[in-house]
Amino acid sequence: MSEIILINVSGEDQPGLTSSLMGILAEYDVGILDIGQAMIHDTLSLGILVEIPEQESVSPVLKDVLFHLHDAGMQARFTPITQEQYEHWVRGAGKPRHIITLLGRSISAEQIARISEVVTAQGLNIEDIVRLSGRRPLHRSGDRSRACIEVTVRGQPVDTDAMKRDFMDISQQLGIDISFQEDNVYRRNRRMVAFDMDSTLIQQEVIDEMAKAAGVGEECARVTEQAMRGEIDFRESLQRRVALLEGLPESTLEAVAERLTLTEGAERLVRTIKAFGYVTAIISGGFTYFGRHLQRRLGIDYVYANDLEIADGRLTGRVLGEIVDGRRKAELLREIATSEGLALEQVIAIGDGANDLPMLRLAGLGIAFHAKPVVQESARQSISTLGLDGTLYLMGIKDTDAPPDATIPQ
């Protein structure tokens, strides 16, 4: 009768250790039921679940393994596993898997402890923890540092809404973003990213910059505030603000475009996903002129925004065609995905405003980026601590996966 043994090995990593260890097990025709290895600061932690075919072979196998590891300066622990325990473990594979991603400028023990408490209270079991961010030098800190770990859990939350509220509380208290996603086939098979433009892909709100140039900045800001308070909808807000720009010289558009600054991580995110063959789109309630400017700069595939009417070299104060509002953004997202032959589950949408919510909800991965609390609460995922390239972590992409030689078309 066969015996199941869990072998745990730890110690300083050495080249050829796995090869020599497997060679010993092979001599006894040992079967491998599960295996996992992790490296933390040159220290190896290796676990092997083995099936030894004959009970009388158990002692010789473990003796040879122990002697070999001792000579290599490694520590070993052997744990017998009953058939009942093994079958229980096998049945657990049928439980749903989810990914919890922790993103921030740094990761602390308190953050992990608080999140682990929530995971346990929700009846979930942690299966794996990996670091996605690069190795951080001790001297590196500040606004541009990145830290991320990915936690794989098994099971179904007792109360998903309560869990998300707990995660949001931890995020606000400890300055960390927490993402909870189902680990399905689409998570690592996204093929398209759609960006809002103003305050997402770029740092500015373009219409505010234009209003300042026209000398109507305060009036424009008042209309914006009315829209944010819900007193007027986006369409009316846009029409009233554009009307304030009547008579502005067309040359002002170029001057404003040259002053636009990309959001932190925007260039790195676009460079990486373009290198991986992703479709990219700007779907904005802003203006096409500036979307085209960014398209040339970053190599974006699609641009949909609002067209300003220009006559005799000056803005007329009107918008041409259908206004791109929240509803239209969602429609455009669907249209682009369909034309590219993609399922919506393969689409990522990123935005900061309430008018982005329809497309964030439609996309397989919708991310509220540095958004107001009401938008964060309505979106399924949010990033508030890192730049746009934090999106790569939610896609499961490690810093070491990003191609360093990828270039942006000029």
C-alpha positions in Angstrom: 0.0 0.0 0.0 1.3 3.4 -0.9 2.1 6.2 1.6 1.7 9.9 1.1 4.3 12.2 2.6 4.7 16.0 2.5 8.4 16.9 2.3 9.3 20.5 3.3 12.8 21.7 2.4 14.3 25.1 3.4 17.7 26.7 3.3 20.1 28.7 1.2 19.4 28.1 -2.5 21.9 25.9 -4.4 22.1 25.2 -8.1 21.2 21.6 -8.9 19.3 20.9 -5.7 16.0 20.0 -7.3 17.7 17.8 -9.9 19.6 15.8 -7.3 16.6 15.5 -5.0 14.3 14.3 -7.8 17.0 11.8 -8.8 16.8 10.2 -5.3 13.0 10.0 -5.5 13.1 8.6 -9.0 15.2 5.6 -7.8 12.3 4.6 -5.6 9.7 5.3 -8.3 8.1 8.0 -6.2 5.1 9.8 -7.6 4.8 13.6 -7.3 1.2 14.7 -6.3 2.0 18.4 -5.8 5.1 20.6 -5.8 5.7 24.3 -5.0 8.8 26.5 -4.6 9.4 30.0 -3.4 12.5 32.1 -3.1 12.8 34.9 -0.6 16.2 36.7 -0.3 18.2 33.7 -1.6 16.4 31.4 0.8 14.6 28.4 -0.8 11.3 27.0 0.5 10.3 23.9 -1.4 7.3 21.7 -0.7 6.8 18.3 -2.4 3.7 16.1 -1.8 4.9 12.6 -2.8 3.3 9.1 -3.1 5.7 6.3 -2.1 4.5 3.2 -3.8 5.4 0.6 -1.2 5.1 1.1 2.6 8.4 -0.7 3.3 10.1 1.9 1.0 9.2 4.8 3.1 12.1 4.7 5.6 14.8 4.2 2.9 13.4 7.0 0.8 13.2 9.5 3.7 16.6 8.4 5.0 18.3 9.0 1.7 16.5 12.3 1.2 17.4 13.4 4.7 21.1 12.5 4.4 21.3 14.3 1.0 19.7 17.5 2.3 21.9 17.4 5.5 25.0 17.3 3.4 23.7 20.2 1.4 23.1 22.2 4.6 19.3 22.2 4.1 16.6 21.6 6.7 13.8 19.0 6.0 10.5 18.1 7.6 8.4 15.0 6.7 4.7 15.0 7.4 2.5 11.9 6.8 -0.8 12.6 5.0 -3.7 10.3 5.5 -5.9 9.3 2.5 -8.8 11.2 4.1 -6.7 14.3 4.4 -5.6 14.0 0.8 -9.1 13.4 -0.6 -10.3 16.4 1.4 -7.5 18.5 -0.3 -8.5 17.2 -3.7 -12.1 18.1 -3.2 -11.1 21.6 -2.3 -9.9 22.2 -5.9 -13.6 22.5 -6.9 -14.0 25.7 -4.8 -13.8 29.1 -6.6 -10.5 30.8 -6.7 -10.1 34.6 -6.3 -7.2 37.0 -6.5 -6.6 39.7 -3.9 -4.1 42.3 -5.1 -2.5 44.8 -2.6 -1.1 47.9 -4.2 0.7 50.8 -2.6 3.9 52.8 -2.3 5.0 50.2 0.3 3.5 47.1 1.9 3.4 46.7 5.7 2.8 43.8 8.1 -0.3 45.7 9.5 -1.8 45.9 6.0 -1.4 42.2 5.4 -2.6 41.4 8.9 -5.8 43.4 8.5 -6.6 42.0 5.1 -5.9 38.4 6.3 -8.4 38.9 9.2 -11.1 39.8 6.7 -10.2 36.8 4.5 -10.5 34.5 7.4 -13.7 36.0 8.6 -15.2 35.5 5.1 -14.3 31.8 5.1 -11.6 32.0 2.5 -8.3 30.1 2.6 -5.0 31.6 1.4 -3.3 29.3 -1.1 -0.5 31.4 -2.5 1.2 34.8 -2.0 3.6 36.2 -4.6 5.3 39.6 -5.1 4.5 41.3 -8.4 6.6 44.4 -7.9 10.3 44.5 -8.4 13.0 44.2 -5.7 12.9 47.5 -3.8 16.3 49.0 -2.8 16.4 50.2 0.8 17.2 53.7 -0.3 14.3 53.9 -2.7 11.2 55.5 -1.3 8.8 58.4 -2.0 6.1 59.2 -4.5 7.4 57.0 -7.3 8.0 53.8 -5.5 5.7 50.8 -6.2 4.9 47.7 -4.1 2.4 45.0 -4.9 1.7 41.5 -3.7 -0.9 39.1 -5.1 -2.8 36.7 -2.8 -4.6 33.7 -4.2 -7.6 32.5 -2.0 -9.9 29.6 -2.4 -13.6 29.6 -1.5 -16.6 31.9 -1.7 -17.0 34.9 0.6 -19.7 34.7 3.2 -20.8 38.3 2.4 -19.1 39.8 -0.6 -20.5 43.3 0.0 -19.4 43.3 3.6 -16.0 42.1 2.6 -15.6 44.9 0.1 -16.7 47.5 2.7 -14.0 46.1 5.0 -11.4 46.3 2.3 -12.4 49.9 1.5 -12.1 50.9 5.2 -8.6 49.3 5.3 -7.7 51.1 2.1 -8.7 54.5 3.5 -7.1 53.9 6.9 -3.8 52.4 5.8 -3.2 54.0 2.3 -3.3 50.9 0.2 -5.5 49.7 -2.7 -7.1 46.3 -2.5 -8.5 44.5 -5.5 -10.7 41.4 -5.3 -11.2 39.5 -8.6 -12.4 36.1 -9.7 -9.5 34.1 -11.0 -11.0 33.0 -14.3 -9.7 32.4 -17.9 -10.2 36.1 -18.8 -8.1 37.6 -16.1 -4.8 36.8 -17.9 -6.4 37.0 -21.3 -7.4 40.7 -21.5 -6.8 42.2 -25.0 -8.0 45.8 -24.9 -7.6 48.8 -22.7 -9.9 51.9 -23.0 -8.9 55.2 -21.2 -10.8 58.2 -20.2 -8.6 61.2 -21.0 -9.0 64.1 -18.7 -7.7 63.5 -15.1 -7.0 59.9 -16.2 -4.6 59.6 -19.1 -3.5 63.2 -18.6 -3.4 65.2 -15.3 -5.4 68.2 -16.5 -9.1 68.8 -17.3 -8.6 70.3 -20.8 -11.8 72.4 -20.8 -10.5 74.1 -17.6 -7.2 74.9 -19.3 -9.1 76.3 -22.4 -11.4 78.3 -20.1 -8.4 79.9 -18.4 -7.0 80.8 -21.8 -10.3 82.4 -22.7 -10.5 84.3 -19.4 -13.7 82.5 -18.3 -12.1 80.0 -15.8 -14.3 80.9 -12.9 -17.5 80.7 -14.8 -16.5 77.3 -16.3 -15.6 76.1 -12.8 -19.1 77.1 -11.5 -20.8 75.0 -14.2 -18.5 72.1 -13.4 -19.5 72.3 -9.7 -23.2 72.3 -10.6 -22.7 69.1 -12.6 -20.7 67.5 -9.8 -23.6 68.3 -7.4 -26.0 66.7 -9.8 -27.9 69.9 -10.5 -27.3 69.5 -14.3 -26.3 66.5 -16.4 -23.1 66.0 -18.3 -24.6 67.0 -21.7 -25.9 70.3 -20.4 -22.7 70.9 -18.4 -20.6 70.4 -21.5 -22.7 72.6 -23.8 -22.7 75.4 -21.3 -19.0 75.3 -20.7 -18.2 75.1 -24.4 -20.5 78.1 -25.0 -18.2 80.1 -22.8 -15.3 79.4 -25.2 -17.0 81.1 -28.1 -14.4 83.3 -30.0 -11.4 81.5 -28.7 -8.7 81.4 -31.4 -8.1 77.9 -32.9 -4.3 78.4 -32.3 -5.0 78.2 -28.5 -5.8 74.5 -28.9 -2.2 73.7 -30.0 -0.8 75.8 -27.1 -3.0 73.9 -24.6 -2.1 70.5 -26.1 1.6 71.2 -25.7 1.1 71.9 -22.0 -0.7 68.6 -21.3 1.2 66.3 -18.9 0.7 62.5 -18.8 -0.4 60.9 -15.6 2.2 59.0 -13.6 2.7 55.6 -15.2 0.6 56.3 -18.3 3.6 56.0 -20.7 4.8 52.8 -19.0 1.4 51.2 -19.1 0.8 52.0 -22.8 4.3 50.9 -23.8 3.8 47.6 -22.0 0.4 46.7 -23.3 1.3 47.8 -26.9 4.3 45.5 -26.7 2.0 42.7 -25.7 -0.4 43.4 -28.6 -3.3 45.0 -26.8 -5.8 47.2 -28.5 -5.9 50.7 -27.0 -8.6 53.4 -27.1 -9.3 56.8 -25.7 -13.1 57.2 -25.0 -13.5 60.7 -23.6 -16.1 63.3 -22.8 -13.3 65.8 -23.7 -12.3 66.9 -27.1 -11.1 65.0 -30.2 -8.3 67.5 -30.9 -6.5 66.6 -27.7 -7.3 62.9 -28.1 -5.6 62.9 -31.5 -2.6 64.7 -29.9 -2.2 61.9 -27.4 -2.8 59.3 -30.1 0.2 60.5 -32.0 2.3 60.7 -28.9 1.4 57.3 -27.5 0.3 55.2 -30.5 -3.3 54.8 -29.4 -5.4 52.8 -31.8 -8.9 54.4 -31.4 -10.0 57.9 -30.3 -13.6 58.9 -29.6 -14.4 62.3 -28.0 -16.3 65.5 -28.7 -15.7 67.6 -31.8 -15.4 71.4 -31.3 -17.0 73.5 -34.1 -14.5 75.9 -35.6 -15.3 78.7 -38.1 -13.0 81.4 -39.5 -10.2 80.2 -37.1 -12.2 80.5 -33.9 -14.4 78.3 -31.7 -18.1 78.9 -32.2 -19.0 77.7 -28.7 -20.8 74.6 -30.1 -20.1 70.9 -30.2 -20.6 69.0 -33.5 -22.4 65.7 -33.6 -23.5 63.4 -30.8 -22.0 64.2 -27.4 -19.9 61.5 -25.8 -21.5 61.1 -22.4 -21.6 58.1 -20.0 -24.1 56.2 -22.1 -22.2 56.9 -25.3 -18.9 55.8 -23.7 -20.4 52.4 -22.9 -21.7 52.1 -26.5 -18.4 52.9 -28.0 -16.6 50.5 -25.7 -18.9 47.7 -27.0 -18.5 48.8 -30.6 -14.7 48.7 -30.5 -14.6 45.3 -28.7 -17.0 43.9 -31.3 -15.0 45.2 -34.2 -11.9 43.7 -32.7 -13.6 40.4 -32.2 -13.2 40.6 -28.4 -15.5 39.6 -25.6 -16.3 42.4 -23.1 -14.7 40.2 -20.4 -11.4 40.8 -22.3 -11.7 44.6 -22.0 -10.2 46.9 -19.4 -11.7 50.4 -18.9 -10.1 53.1 -16.8 -11.7 56.4 -15.7 -12.1 58.8 -12.9 -15.6 60.3 -13.2 -19.3 59.4 -12.8 -19.7 59.6 -16.5 -17.1 56.7 -16.8 -19.2 54.3 -14.6 -21.3 52.9 -17.5 -18.2 51.7 -19.4 -16.4 50.6 -16.2 -19.3 48.4 -15.3 -19.5 47.0 -18.9 -15.8 46.1 -19.1 -14.5 42.8 -17.7 -12.1 44.9 -15.6 -13.3 48.4 -14.7 -10.9 50.6 -12.7 -11.8 53.9 -11.0 -8.6 55.8 -11.1 -7.9 58.4 -8.4 -11.7 58.9 -8.4 -14.0 60.5 -5.8 -15.4 58.1 -3.1 -18.8 57.8 -4.8 -17.1 56.6 -8.0 -14.8 54.2 -6.1 -17.8 52.7 -4.3 -19.7 52.1 -7.6 -16.7 50.7 -9.5 -15.6 47.1 -9.0 -11.9 48.0 -8.8 -10.0 51.2 -8.0 -6.4 52.6 -7.9 -5.7 55.6 -5.7 -2.2 55.1 -4.4 -0.2 54.4 -7.6 0.0 55.7 -11.1 -1.8 54.2 -14.2 0.8 51.5 -14.5 -0.7 50.0 -11.3 -3.2 48.5 -13.8 -0.5 46.0 -14.8 -0.6 44.5 -11.3 -4.4 44.0 -11.5 -3.7 42.1 -14.8 -1.3 39.8 -13.0 1.8 41.2 -14.8 5.0 41.4 -12.8 7.5 44.2 -13.1 9.9 41.6 -14.5 7.4 40.7 -17.2 7.2 44.2 -18.7 9.5 44.4 -21.8 12.2 47.0 -21.1 12.9 47.6 -24.8 9.3 48.3 -25.8 9.0 51.7 -27.6 6.2 54.1 -28.2 5.6 55.1 -31.8 6.6 58.7 -32.4 
